[in-house]
Amino acid sequence: MELVAISAIFLIVLALAFEFVNGFHDTANACSTVIYSGALSPRWAILNSAVFNFIGAATAGTGVALFVTKIVKIGAVSMPMLAAVLVAGLVWNICTWYKGLPVSSSHCMIGSLVGAGLASAGIAGVNFHKLNEALVALVVSPVVGFVLALAIAFLFAKVVSRRSTGPALAAVDAADAVDAGDAVDETEKKHRLFFRCLQIGSSTAVSFSHGSNDGQKTMGLITLILATQFASHGYTMTHVPFWVIIAAAATMGLGTAIGGGRIIKTVGEHLSFRKITSIDGCAAEFTTAATVFAASRFGVPVSTTHVLSSAVGGSTAGLHGTKAINVQTYKKILLAWVLTFPITIGLGYGLCFLFKLIF
């Protein structure tokens, strides 16, 4: 087998490794709130997330994947450039996971693509029209997540308060109220059960939408590799092969199944001063699922991590007011978000130059 073919196959394996880390890193998106509210045990929450991440990635189409292939112009694509993109994304994803910071794999990939594209072909190597579309989606989606989650949580709170005879919001999801007998009236028990069941559905929806968007990003990179290195075998930039869809979906599902406990803890314990309940969990998750799936249908990459983290803040504010939001944790997350793009651009740029010298 020719050296070029071997190198390309290695890049495909590296791309799948990036997808595995993406699933591992982003397990918290669907699992944190449903675990900390007590609606599902960690084992069942992670298993459910892994299954529906796979289903979402395998069935939701390839619009986002094809978008990714257009961020860098075809003339800039080379083996060193693609290797730089993948290594830069992996390095930053692993570093932020180690610190327990929920950052965006989308940011990692797009920043790495821009940096490597600039190193490969200069300004002409980057499609700034597509880059602007991606950046707008990445900035707007968390704002949408916060506002919608706040509104939905506020609405849920009003409905529960009107229909309950006791301290509804305090009791609906209190873990120590399950066997409290007279401490929680029958209406509140029904509310608690209803929202726990509803949250299982909302968590499932987040997993599906996450797969439908994040799963496609690696499909796009593999499509780039195939189209530039194996064009003689019929691979093009306009079609994602079925085996690529299944491989990326399966790898993401496997990564999710392994779980990312550090980030689950950050989202579940440190975004709010109040215990996460199924009411705010539902509000955050339904908002995240709707926002991310809408982006998938429009064919633009967004960050499920950004949307969910913002939505948890919005649902907390809707139920308990803004003082319940842990501002210090959000400052750390915001700093990581702000640093992700320039750092991955720098990593992609530097690694591309290094790999061009080596290869």
Secondary structure, DSSP 4 states (H G I P E B T S, - for coil): --HHHHHHHHHHHHHHHHHHHHHHHTHHHHHHHHHHTTSS-HHHHHHHHHHHHHHHHHHS-SHHHHHHTTTB-GGG--HHHHHHHHHHHHHHHHHHHHTT----HHHHHHHHHHHHHHHHHGGGGB-HHHHHHHHHHHHHHHHHHHHHHHHHHHHHHHHHHHH-SS-HHHHTT-GGGTT-GGGS-HHHHHHHHHHHHHHHHHHHHHHHHHHHHHHHHHHHHHHHHHHHHSGGGT--TT---HHHHHHHHHHHHHHHHH--HHHHHHHHHSSBSSPP-HHHHHHHHHHHHHHHHHHHHHT----HHHHHHHHHHHHHHHHH-GGGB-HHHHHHHHHHHHHHHHHHHHHHHHHHHHHHHH-
